[in-house]
Every structure is written in structure tokens, then in C-alpha cells.
Amino acid sequence: MNTIEYIQMVSQNLSSTKGIKMRFVNEILATLKKFKLVQLEMEGSAMKIERAILLRMFNFFEKSAFSCNQIAEFCSVSPTTVYDYYDKFKSSGLTVAELDKKTTEEWKEIFYETTKQYKKEYEPDWDLILKETEKKYGTIQKEFEKYQEIYPNGYKRSSFFKLVKKERLKRNLTSKLRRYPGYLIEVDFAGSQPWYIDTNGEKVHLSIFVATIDDSGKIFAFACRNQSTREWIKAHVAMFIFYGGVPEIVVCDNVKAAVIKAGKRRQLNRIYEAMAKHYGCIIMNARPRKPQDKARVERAVRIFNERIFTDMRKLKFFSLDEVQSFISQKVFELNERSSKGGDSRNIRFEQHDKSKLKPLPKTPFQYFEWMKARVVGRDCYLIVEGHYYSVPRDFFGKKLETKYNSDFVYFINEDEKAFITHKRSYQDGGFTYIDSHLPENYKRWGACKNDYLHWAAGISSSLITIVELAYVGKEPINKVAADKCSNIRKLFDDTNEQPIFLKACNYAISQGRLSISATDIESLMRTKPWLIEIDENYQLPTHHNIRPDSDFSNRGIQL
């Protein structure tokens, strides 16, 4: 049985007789001295000790068996304190059992709230004030002036400013971020733009790509020609090689090279998404105007500007390779420098991050371009930068997207399930096709050089020469040459004067023409110039207006 239980038992047995009351009082005092009140019985904070004493006081108040002076003696407090808490107990309207169930915070509100509270009618809407101060050009001073107009007798300027900062802290509580080795890399473009001088003596400004890995803080920097998607992807590929692995997450800024649309329904660049899929990582873009989402790389950018860019401004570079070589050396020295903890970034990277990174894929990601979906026509060809590539005839009338790089061309359907692959060709007007892709009558419009030579060989050697002239300097499959030969073939098939056609071909060849078209042959068939006889001994008649040959010697200058 503890002291409280004992006092409650004694209190319940008190009678109205004064002698009996005093006998029990003496017994209670002796018991309290025996138990030394709270010091031996109660352990913990001062708040718990005070609460135990108050419970005893309130129990005496509730039984109305003792005077305030006696209760003060029982609890080792002054009578004034007993009087104060007696008033608070009565004004609360609660019983001892109800008070015992209250939390510490609720006790403070009832009994320990000693600070003077400002009148509620002068209390502003802090949420609205904080919202206004966060807007562009919003200040606390402006909000204070508005407040003064509404409440002239309210808070003064210093108190208002302190309360605004206090409310702001309440709504922006932070905690220590836990970092996981090899889990996250943050990337961004630095604001500084170093330059080099090209062969023409012009300054070529560069953009600096900066990255840092989450746990060790190892920094990577890469010089880019601009902030295009091609350079952004190139920097990422170099970054993964630099770290020797791939993290789970890459956090980027909302640069145009990476993010098409920011916000809740974000839209990343398709090439950037394809790169992330290739390396098996997740792309997360930071919130707009929230640099704290990528605080590590923001600090890395500041370190780059203070430690590297300031030195670069004192030097002259004459190529991109020179700039990158200088940056790589400085970044290495920066990562080797010991930090406050004693270890360098490189050491922490080797100890923590390196083993947690995912391995690199067998081949690095290759940049490619996207073309919007196009409908496949009757010829079953799609053109990519002047060259024609065949598509299976089953896709006639359907839309296919195109992606291509320096080596290959890919056609993809809407579900991204059907992939048609061709090796990239740079022949302007040429054809790259697979026989199974084309319709049965493709030879009519898609024949190659050998097909036309085979046709010409069965007719005349002059036609063979004309076909050879059409394909001079071109691949065996070329649309321009094929169209020219197809028109000549059509003219031959449609004409009823095939002997005249052949004579026109022979005449065109005899004139030394380097290119002969169906239009040329048709014109010769109409004019028949080979029928005109030329008299080699013919002389022009003499006339006083006709100048002699001597006038044209020495470039027409008479000496």
C-alpha cells in the first residue's frame, strides 16, 4: 500500500469528532514522515512529483476533512500555495479521479499556465499572413501594416515579427535526413559558363554538368557544349562510367533537356526515360522552386564555382578537351581532400557507396532521335533524313513512330511491341528494304539497278549505257535513279515507234550527254536531229557586218 492509498483509506474513516480527527491527523503525519513523502516514493521528473503532491491536496479538498494549514503541513508546502490551488481546483469543476486521468499537457493548461495570454480579439490569421509573405514581393512589414490598420492596439512591430517567425517554424519542422549508400545521385547544370577560344578566335561558352552521390558526396563535373538533350544524355553516360555503377534514383532539376512538363502530372523527355530504362534507374525531378529537394548537388555546384570556376577564369583554353581535362584534375583533387570527419570523399565512396551501386549494362546508352508517328503509305516505305526504309506490308495504313541514331533506324508501333530495325544509311534518295516487307508488284516502282540493267540488256546496248549513266555515283537502290529509269521504261513500253526510240537513245549518247531522261528521248524522237545533213564545206556569205577571224584572236584585242 502506497502513501496515497493509505491517506485515502484514512480519510474515508474520518468522523466528525474532533478528537478522533486529531488522532488520525497525527497518524497521517507520522506515516508521511515514515515514507518521506514523495522523494522516496516518486521517481521521475519534477512535473510528476508536483502532480503527486497536488493529487494528495485535491483528495483532502474533496473530503473537506482538513484545513488548508493542515494540508500545507501534510504536503510540505506553504499555506498560500494550498489556497491558490484550492481556488484552481474548485474552478476546474473536476473530481480527483477525473484529474488523475488527465495528461501532462492538460494539467499544464489547468494549473501551470502562468504566462499572460494576449486578448484573442487581437490575434491575426497566421495562416493567411504566412501565405502572403511567401508570395513574390511579399514581406512581413507589409503584413504588419495591414494588421495595424485592423488592430491599432494589437501587437507592436517587434512582437509581430517574432510571432510570424515563430509560427513559420511551427509549420516548417524538419528532421535529419537519413542517407543510404549508393541509393541516390543528384544532378544539375551549374550556373557558371566557362569558355574556350576556337580556331577563329571566338569565345565558345560551355555549360557544366554537376553530380554528387548521396552518402559520400563524391562530386562529378562534365563540360557540355550546350544544355541540349543530346549533351544531357552524354553527361549522364559519362557520370555512370565515372562512378562505376548505377544508383536506384537520379534526382534532376526541371531543365528542358530532361523535363517537358513539371508538377504532379510530370512528363519526362522520352529519350531521358529510355536512358533510365537502359540503366535500370528511376528519374525523379525536383519540385519547381524547391532547391532543398536537391540540396547536395546545389552545394556541389557552389563548391565547383568557388574552388574550380574561379581558377578557370584566370586561364585560357583552346579546346573542349582542354577544359574537360582541367575540370577532371580539379575535381579529383577536390574529392581527395579530407573533410571535417577526417576521410575524403573518395575514401567514403569506396567504403560505402561503391559496393551498393548496381553494375553498369554491357553497352553504354546510345543517343537517338524521335520522329512523330506517321501513316505507312501504299509503297510501304518511310523516309528518314532523305533515305527510304521498308516497312512490312501488314502495317499499311497504320501509324509507326521512328527512332534512329548513327547506326540503326527503328520503327515502333503504338503499343511499342513491334520493332522493325534497319541499318542506318546516309545515301540521299536511296532505299533500304527487305524483300518480305514489300508488295508483290514492288519491282514496278521499287526495282534496283540490276533489275533495269537486266531489262535493258534484252533490248539494246544503248539502253544499258543510259541505265549506267543514271546510277553514276549512286547506290544500286536509289529513288532518283530508279524514277529516271522507270520513266524511260514506261516511254519504251508506251511508244509504237521503238526503232525511233532506240535511234534517239543512240543520238543522245553520241552527243556526250552525262544524264539522259525520258523527256530528252521523247524530244529527240519528235525532232529527229539525226536526219539533218550538215555540209562541212559550207561557208557563211561575206558581209560588211561580219567580222573576220582575226578580230577574235588575242581575246578580241587589236594590237
C-alpha positions as CSV (number, residue, x, y, z in Angstrom):
1,M,0.0,0.0,0.0
2,N,1.5,3.4,-1.0
3,T,1.0,6.7,0.7
4,I,-1.9,7.9,-1.5
5,E,-3.9,4.7,-0.9
6,Y,-3.2,4.9,2.8
7,I,-4.4,8.6,3.1
8,Q,-7.5,7.7,1.0
9,M,-8.3,4.9,3.4
10,V,-7.7,7.1,6.5
11,S,-9.8,9.9,5.0
12,Q,-12.7,7.6,4.4
13,N,-12.7,6.5,8.1
14,L,-12.7,10.1,9.5
15,S,-15.5,11.0,11.7
16,S,-16.8,14.4,12.7
17,T,-15.4,14.1,16.2
18,K,-12.5,16.5,16.8
19,G,-10.6,14.1,19.0
20,I,-10.8,11.3,16.5
21,K,-9.8,13.7,13.7
22,M,-6.7,14.9,15.5
23,R,-5.7,11.3,16.3
24,F,-5.9,10.4,12.6
25,V,-4.0,13.6,11.6
26,N,-1.1,12.7,13.9
27,E,-1.2,9.2,12.4
28,I,-1.1,10.6,8.8
29,L,1.8,12.9,9.7
30,A,3.8,10.1,11.2
31,T,3.1,8.0,8.1
32,L,4.2,10.8,5.7
33,K,7.4,11.2,7.7
34,K,8.0,7.5,7.5
35,F,7.6,7.4,3.8
36,K,9.4,10.7,3.4
37,L,6.6,11.9,1.2
38,V,7.4,11.9,-2.5
39,Q,11.2,11.8,-2.5
40,L,11.5,8.0,-1.9
41,E,8.2,7.1,-3.4
42,M,8.0,9.0,-6.6
43,E,10.7,8.9,-9.3
44,G,10.9,10.9,-12.5
45,S,10.6,14.5,-13.5
46,A,9.6,17.5,-11.3
47,M,6.3,17.5,-13.1
48,K,5.4,14.0,-11.9
49,I,6.4,15.0,-8.3
50,E,4.2,18.1,-8.4
51,R,1.3,16.1,-9.7
52,A,1.5,13.5,-6.9
53,I,1.5,16.3,-4.3
54,L,-1.4,18.0,-5.9
55,L,-3.4,14.8,-6.1
56,R,-3.0,14.5,-2.3
57,M,-4.1,18.1,-1.8
58,F,-7.1,17.6,-4.0
59,N,-8.0,14.5,-2.2
60,F,-8.0,16.4,1.1
61,F,-10.0,19.2,-0.6
62,E,-12.6,16.7,-1.8
63,K,-13.1,15.1,1.6
64,S,-13.2,18.5,3.4
65,A,-11.6,16.9,6.4
66,F,-8.6,19.2,6.9
67,S,-7.9,22.8,7.0
68,C,-5.6,24.5,4.5
69,N,-2.9,24.9,7.1
70,Q,-3.1,21.2,8.0
71,I,-2.9,20.2,4.3
72,A,0.1,22.6,3.9
73,E,1.8,20.8,6.7
74,F,1.0,17.3,5.3
75,C,2.4,18.2,1.9
76,S,5.3,20.3,3.0
77,V,4.2,23.4,1.1
78,S,3.2,26.9,2.2
79,P,-0.5,27.6,3.1
80,T,-0.5,30.3,0.3
81,T,0.2,27.6,-2.3
82,V,-2.6,25.5,-0.8
83,Y,-5.0,28.4,-1.0
84,D,-4.0,29.1,-4.7
85,Y,-4.5,25.5,-5.8
86,Y,-7.7,25.2,-3.8
87,D,-9.2,28.0,-5.9
88,K,-7.9,26.4,-9.2
89,F,-9.3,23.0,-8.1
90,K,-12.8,24.4,-7.4
91,S,-12.8,26.5,-10.6
92,S,-11.9,23.5,-12.7
93,G,-15.1,21.6,-11.7
94,L,-13.3,18.3,-11.9
95,T,-13.0,15.4,-9.4
96,V,-9.8,13.9,-8.2
97,A,-10.5,10.7,-10.3
98,E,-11.1,12.9,-13.4
99,L,-7.9,14.9,-12.8
100,D,-5.9,11.7,-12.4
101,K,-6.8,10.7,-15.9
102,K,-5.7,14.0,-17.5
103,T,-2.4,14.2,-19.5
104,T,0.6,16.3,-18.5
105,E,-0.3,18.9,-21.2
106,E,-3.8,19.2,-19.9
107,W,-2.6,19.7,-16.4
108,K,-0.4,22.5,-17.6
109,E,-3.3,24.2,-19.2
110,I,-5.4,23.9,-16.0
111,F,-2.8,24.6,-13.3
112,Y,0.5,25.8,-14.8
113,E,-0.5,28.3,-17.4
114,T,1.1,31.4,-15.8
115,T,2.1,33.4,-18.9
116,K,-0.2,36.2,-19.8
117,Q,-2.2,35.5,-22.9
118,Y,-2.9,38.3,-25.3
119,K,-6.5,39.0,-25.9
120,K,-7.9,36.8,-28.6
121,E,-9.6,39.7,-30.4
122,Y,-6.1,40.9,-31.4
123,E,-4.9,37.6,-32.7
124,P,-4.5,37.6,-36.5
125,D,-4.9,34.8,-39.0
126,W,-1.4,33.4,-39.1
127,D,-2.0,31.0,-41.9
128,L,-3.1,33.9,-44.2
129,I,-0.2,36.1,-43.1
130,L,2.4,33.3,-43.8
131,K,0.7,32.6,-47.2
132,E,1.0,36.3,-48.2
133,T,4.7,36.5,-47.1
134,E,5.6,33.5,-49.3
135,K,4.3,35.3,-52.4
136,K,6.5,37.2,-54.7
137,Y,7.5,40.5,-53.2
138,G,5.6,39.7,-50.1
139,T,7.1,41.0,-46.8
140,I,6.4,40.8,-43.1
141,Q,6.4,44.6,-42.9
142,K,3.5,44.8,-45.4
143,E,1.5,42.3,-43.4
144,F,2.3,44.2,-40.2
145,E,1.0,47.5,-41.7
146,K,-2.3,45.7,-42.7
147,Y,-2.5,44.3,-39.2
148,Q,-2.1,47.7,-37.6
149,E,-4.9,49.1,-39.7
150,I,-7.3,46.5,-38.4
151,Y,-5.9,46.3,-34.8
152,P,-4.4,49.6,-33.8
153,N,-4.0,48.4,-30.2
154,G,-2.7,45.0,-31.1
155,Y,0.8,43.6,-31.3
156,K,3.7,46.0,-31.8
157,R,6.2,45.6,-34.6
158,S,8.9,43.7,-32.7
159,S,6.4,41.3,-31.2
160,F,4.6,40.8,-34.5
161,F,7.8,39.9,-36.3
162,K,8.8,37.4,-33.6
163,L,5.4,35.8,-33.7
164,V,5.5,35.5,-37.5
165,K,8.9,33.7,-37.3
166,K,7.6,31.5,-34.5
167,E,4.5,30.5,-36.5
168,R,6.7,29.8,-39.6
169,L,8.9,27.5,-37.6
170,K,5.9,25.6,-36.3
171,R,4.8,24.9,-39.9
172,N,8.3,24.0,-41.2
173,L,9.5,21.4,-38.8
174,T,12.4,19.4,-40.2
175,S,14.3,16.3,-39.3
176,K,17.7,14.8,-40.1
177,L,17.6,13.1,-43.5
178,R,18.8,9.6,-43.5
179,R,21.0,8.8,-46.4
180,Y,21.6,5.4,-47.9
181,P,24.8,4.4,-49.6
182,G,24.7,4.2,-53.4
183,Y,20.9,4.9,-53.4
184,L,20.7,8.3,-55.0
185,I,22.6,10.7,-57.3
186,E,21.6,14.4,-57.7
187,V,22.4,16.2,-61.0
188,D,22.1,19.7,-62.2
189,F,23.7,22.3,-64.6
190,A,25.9,24.9,-62.9
191,G,25.1,28.5,-63.5
192,S,28.7,29.4,-64.3
193,Q,29.7,29.1,-68.0
194,P,33.5,28.7,-68.7
195,W,34.7,29.1,-72.3
196,Y,37.5,28.3,-74.7
197,I,38.8,30.1,-77.7
198,D,38.2,28.3,-81.0
199,T,40.4,28.4,-84.2
200,N,38.6,31.6,-85.3
201,G,39.5,33.4,-82.1
202,E,35.9,33.4,-80.9
203,K,34.8,32.5,-77.4
204,V,32.8,29.3,-77.1
205,H,30.8,29.2,-73.9
206,L,30.1,25.9,-72.2
207,S,27.7,24.5,-69.7
208,I,28.9,22.5,-66.7
209,F,27.0,19.3,-65.6
210,V,27.5,18.6,-61.9
211,A,26.5,15.5,-60.0
212,T,27.0,14.2,-56.5
213,I,26.3,10.8,-54.9
214,D,24.2,10.9,-51.8
215,D,26.1,9.3,-49.0
216,S,29.8,10.1,-49.7
217,G,29.2,13.4,-51.6
218,K,31.7,12.5,-54.3
219,I,31.5,15.1,-57.0
220,F,31.4,14.7,-60.8
221,A,31.7,17.5,-63.3
222,F,31.4,17.4,-67.1
223,A,31.8,20.2,-69.7
224,C,28.9,20.3,-72.2
225,R,28.7,22.3,-75.4
226,N,25.2,23.4,-74.5
227,Q,22.2,22.3,-72.5
228,S,20.5,20.2,-75.2
229,T,19.1,16.8,-74.6
230,R,22.0,15.2,-76.5
231,E,24.6,16.8,-74.2
232,W,22.5,16.0,-71.1
233,I,22.4,12.3,-72.0
234,K,26.1,12.3,-72.9
235,A,26.9,13.7,-69.5
236,H,24.8,11.1,-67.7
237,V,26.6,8.3,-69.6
238,A,30.0,9.7,-68.6
239,M,28.7,10.1,-65.0
240,F,27.7,6.4,-64.7
241,I,31.1,5.4,-66.0
242,F,32.8,7.8,-63.5
243,Y,31.0,6.3,-60.5
244,G,31.4,2.8,-61.9
245,G,27.7,1.9,-61.3
246,V,24.1,3.0,-61.3
247,P,22.0,4.2,-58.3
248,E,18.4,3.5,-57.6
249,I,17.3,7.1,-58.2
250,V,18.6,10.1,-60.1
251,V,17.2,13.4,-58.9
252,C,17.3,16.2,-61.6
253,D,16.3,19.8,-61.9
254,N,13.4,20.8,-64.2
255,V,15.7,21.6,-67.2
256,K,14.2,21.4,-70.6
257,A,16.6,18.7,-71.6
258,A,15.0,16.4,-69.0
259,V,11.5,17.5,-68.1
260,I,8.9,18.5,-70.7
261,K,6.2,19.3,-68.0
262,A,6.8,19.6,-64.3
263,G,4.2,19.2,-61.5
264,K,2.1,16.4,-60.2
265,R,1.5,15.0,-63.7
266,R,5.1,15.4,-64.8
267,Q,6.2,14.4,-68.3
268,L,9.9,13.5,-68.9
269,N,11.7,13.6,-72.1
270,R,11.3,10.3,-73.9
271,I,14.9,9.9,-74.6
272,Y,15.7,10.6,-70.9
273,E,13.2,7.9,-69.9
274,A,14.7,5.5,-72.4
275,M,18.2,6.1,-70.9
276,A,16.8,5.5,-67.4
277,K,15.3,2.2,-68.6
278,H,18.5,1.2,-70.2
279,Y,20.5,1.7,-66.9
280,G,17.7,0.4,-64.7
281,C,17.3,3.5,-62.5
282,I,14.4,5.9,-61.7
283,I,14.2,9.5,-62.6
284,M,12.8,12.0,-60.1
285,N,12.5,15.7,-60.8
286,A,12.7,18.2,-58.0
287,R,9.7,20.4,-57.3
288,P,9.8,23.8,-59.0
289,R,11.5,26.5,-56.9
290,K,12.4,23.9,-54.2
291,P,16.2,23.7,-54.2
292,Q,16.1,21.8,-50.9
293,D,14.9,18.7,-53.0
294,K,18.4,18.5,-54.4
295,A,20.4,20.3,-51.6
296,R,23.5,18.1,-52.1
297,V,24.0,19.0,-55.7
298,E,23.2,22.7,-55.0
299,R,26.1,22.6,-52.6
300,A,28.3,20.8,-55.1
301,V,27.6,23.5,-57.7
302,R,28.6,26.1,-55.1
303,I,31.8,24.3,-54.4
304,F,32.5,24.0,-58.1
305,N,32.1,27.7,-58.6
306,E,34.2,28.6,-55.6
307,R,37.0,26.1,-56.0
308,I,37.2,25.4,-59.7
309,F,35.5,28.1,-61.8
310,T,37.3,30.9,-60.1
311,D,40.6,29.3,-61.2
312,M,39.4,28.7,-64.7
313,R,38.7,32.4,-65.2
314,K,42.4,33.1,-64.8
315,L,43.4,30.7,-67.6
316,K,42.9,30.4,-71.4
317,F,41.7,27.2,-73.1
318,F,41.7,26.5,-76.8
319,S,39.5,23.3,-77.0
320,L,36.8,21.5,-75.2
321,D,39.2,18.7,-74.3
322,E,41.5,21.1,-72.5
323,V,38.6,22.4,-70.4
324,Q,37.5,18.9,-69.5
325,S,41.0,17.8,-68.7
326,F,41.4,20.8,-66.3
327,I,38.0,20.1,-64.7
328,S,38.7,16.4,-64.2
329,Q,42.0,17.1,-62.5
330,K,40.5,19.7,-60.1
331,V,37.5,17.5,-59.3
332,F,39.9,14.7,-58.4
333,E,41.8,16.9,-56.1
334,L,38.6,18.1,-54.5
335,N,37.4,14.5,-53.9
336,E,40.8,13.6,-52.4
337,R,40.7,16.5,-49.9
338,S,39.9,15.4,-46.3
339,S,36.7,16.7,-44.8
340,K,35.9,17.6,-41.2
341,G,35.2,13.9,-40.5
342,G,38.8,13.1,-41.4
343,D,38.1,11.0,-44.5
344,S,38.0,12.3,-48.1
345,R,35.0,11.9,-50.4
346,N,36.9,9.2,-52.4
347,I,37.5,7.2,-49.3
348,R,33.9,7.4,-48.1
349,F,32.8,6.4,-51.6
350,E,35.0,3.3,-51.7
351,Q,33.8,2.4,-48.2
352,H,30.1,3.0,-48.5
353,D,28.7,3.8,-51.9
354,K,30.7,1.8,-54.4
355,S,29.5,-1.7,-53.3
356,K,25.9,-0.6,-53.2
357,L,25.7,0.6,-56.8
358,K,24.1,-1.6,-59.4
359,P,26.5,-2.8,-62.2
360,L,26.7,-1.0,-65.5
361,P,25.0,-2.5,-68.5
362,K,27.2,-4.3,-71.1
363,T,26.9,-1.4,-73.5
364,P,26.5,2.3,-72.8
365,F,23.3,4.0,-73.8
366,Q,23.4,5.4,-77.4
367,Y,21.6,8.7,-78.0
368,F,18.8,8.6,-80.7
369,E,16.3,11.0,-82.2
370,W,12.5,10.5,-82.2
371,M,10.1,11.2,-85.1
372,K,6.4,11.5,-84.6
373,A,4.1,8.7,-85.7
374,R,3.5,8.6,-89.4
375,V,1.0,6.6,-91.5
376,V,2.6,3.9,-93.7
377,G,1.7,4.5,-97.3
378,R,1.0,2.2,-100.2
379,D,4.6,2.0,-101.1
380,C,5.4,0.5,-97.6
381,Y,8.3,2.9,-97.2
382,L,9.1,5.6,-94.5
383,I,11.7,8.3,-95.1
384,V,14.3,9.2,-92.5
385,E,16.5,12.2,-93.4
386,G,16.2,11.6,-97.1
387,H,16.6,7.8,-97.1
388,Y,13.8,5.3,-97.6
389,Y,13.3,2.3,-95.3
390,S,10.9,-0.5,-95.9
391,V,8.1,-1.4,-93.6
392,P,6.2,-4.8,-93.6
393,R,3.1,-4.5,-95.8
394,D,0.9,-5.6,-92.8
395,F,1.4,-2.1,-91.4
396,F,-0.1,-0.4,-94.4
397,G,-2.4,2.4,-93.1
398,K,-1.1,2.2,-89.6
399,K,0.9,4.7,-87.6
400,L,4.5,4.0,-86.7
401,E,6.9,6.0,-84.6
402,T,10.6,6.3,-85.7
403,K,13.7,6.5,-83.6
404,Y,17.2,6.5,-85.0
405,N,20.8,7.0,-84.2
406,S,24.1,7.0,-86.1
407,D,23.9,3.2,-86.6
408,F,20.3,2.0,-86.7
409,V,16.7,3.0,-87.6
410,Y,13.8,1.6,-85.6
411,F,10.1,1.7,-86.4
412,I,7.8,1.2,-83.4
413,N,4.0,0.8,-83.3
414,E,1.7,2.5,-80.7
415,D,2.0,-0.4,-78.2
416,E,5.8,-0.3,-78.5
417,K,5.7,-4.1,-79.2
418,A,6.6,-4.2,-82.9
419,F,10.1,-3.2,-83.7
420,I,11.4,-3.0,-87.3
421,T,15.2,-2.5,-87.4
422,H,17.3,-1.3,-90.4
423,K,20.9,-0.4,-90.5
424,R,21.3,3.4,-91.0
425,S,22.2,4.6,-94.5
426,Y,23.2,8.1,-95.4
427,Q,22.5,7.8,-99.1
428,D,20.2,10.6,-100.1
429,G,17.3,9.3,-102.1
430,G,18.4,5.7,-101.6
431,F,16.4,2.6,-100.5
432,T,17.0,0.1,-97.7
433,Y,14.5,-2.7,-97.9
434,I,13.7,-6.3,-97.0
435,D,12.0,-8.4,-99.7
436,S,9.4,-9.8,-97.4
437,H,8.3,-6.2,-96.5
438,L,7.2,-5.2,-100.0
439,P,4.1,-6.0,-102.1
440,E,4.3,-8.4,-105.0
441,N,4.5,-5.7,-107.6
442,Y,7.3,-3.8,-105.9
443,K,9.6,-4.2,-108.9
444,R,7.3,-1.9,-110.9
445,W,8.3,1.1,-108.7
446,G,11.0,-0.2,-106.4
447,A,13.4,-2.0,-108.8
448,C,17.1,-1.6,-108.3
449,K,19.9,-1.1,-110.8
450,N,20.3,-4.8,-111.6
451,D,16.6,-5.0,-112.5
452,Y,16.9,-2.2,-115.0
453,L,20.2,-3.5,-116.5
454,H,18.5,-6.9,-116.9
455,W,15.6,-5.2,-118.8
456,A,18.0,-3.0,-121.0
457,A,20.2,-6.0,-121.9
458,G,17.3,-7.6,-123.7
459,I,16.7,-4.5,-125.8
460,S,19.8,-2.6,-126.7
461,S,23.3,-1.7,-125.6
462,S,22.4,1.9,-125.8
463,L,19.8,1.4,-123.1
464,I,22.4,-0.3,-120.9
465,T,24.6,2.8,-121.2
466,I,21.6,5.1,-120.3
467,V,20.9,3.0,-117.1
468,E,24.6,3.1,-116.1
469,L,24.6,6.9,-116.5
470,A,21.5,7.1,-114.3
471,Y,23.3,5.3,-111.4
472,V,26.7,7.0,-111.7
473,G,27.7,8.0,-108.1
474,K,24.6,6.4,-106.6
475,E,23.9,3.1,-104.7
476,P,22.2,0.2,-106.6
477,I,19.0,1.2,-104.8
478,N,18.3,4.8,-105.3
479,K,15.0,6.5,-105.8
480,V,16.1,9.3,-108.1
481,A,17.9,6.9,-110.5
482,A,15.1,4.4,-110.2
483,D,12.5,7.0,-111.1
484,K,14.5,8.1,-114.1
485,C,14.9,4.5,-115.4
486,S,11.2,3.7,-114.6
487,N,10.1,6.7,-116.8
488,I,12.4,5.6,-119.7
489,R,11.0,2.1,-119.4
490,K,7.4,3.4,-119.4
491,L,8.1,5.5,-122.5
492,F,9.5,2.5,-124.3
493,D,6.5,0.3,-123.4
494,D,4.0,3.0,-124.5
495,T,5.6,4.1,-127.8
496,N,4.7,2.5,-131.1
497,E,8.0,3.7,-132.7
498,Q,10.5,1.6,-130.8
499,P,13.2,1.9,-133.6
500,I,13.0,5.7,-133.5
501,F,13.2,5.4,-129.7
502,L,16.5,3.4,-130.0
503,K,17.8,5.9,-132.6
504,A,17.1,8.8,-130.1
505,C,19.0,6.9,-127.4
506,N,22.0,6.4,-129.7
507,Y,21.9,10.0,-130.7
508,A,21.8,11.2,-127.1
509,I,24.8,9.1,-126.2
510,S,26.7,10.3,-129.3
511,Q,26.3,13.9,-128.1
512,G,28.2,13.0,-124.9
513,R,25.4,13.7,-122.5
514,L,26.1,12.7,-118.9
515,S,22.4,12.3,-118.0
516,I,19.6,11.2,-120.3
517,S,16.0,11.3,-119.2
518,A,12.7,10.1,-120.7
519,T,11.9,13.8,-121.6
520,D,15.2,14.1,-123.5
521,I,14.5,10.9,-125.5
522,E,10.9,12.0,-126.2
523,S,12.1,15.4,-127.5
524,L,14.7,13.7,-129.8
525,M,12.0,11.3,-131.1
526,R,9.9,14.3,-132.1
527,T,12.7,16.5,-133.7
528,K,14.8,13.6,-135.2
529,P,18.0,15.7,-135.3
530,W,20.0,12.8,-136.8
531,L,18.1,13.2,-140.1
532,I,19.6,16.7,-140.7
533,E,22.6,16.6,-143.0
534,I,25.4,19.1,-142.3
535,D,27.7,20.3,-145.1
536,E,31.1,20.5,-143.6
537,N,32.4,22.7,-146.5
538,Y,29.6,25.2,-146.1
539,Q,30.8,28.8,-145.7
540,L,28.9,31.8,-144.5
541,P,28.3,34.6,-147.1
542,T,30.5,37.7,-146.8
543,H,29.0,40.8,-145.4
544,H,30.5,44.1,-144.1
545,N,28.8,43.5,-140.7
546,I,30.5,40.1,-140.3
547,R,33.9,40.4,-138.5
548,P,36.8,38.2,-139.7
549,D,38.6,35.6,-137.6
550,S,41.5,37.9,-136.9
551,D,39.3,40.1,-134.8
552,F,38.7,37.3,-132.3
553,S,42.4,36.5,-131.9
554,N,44.2,37.8,-128.7
555,R,40.8,37.9,-126.9
556,G,39.5,40.4,-129.4
557,I,42.1,43.0,-128.6
558,Q,43.7,44.5,-131.7
559,L,47.4,45.3,-131.2
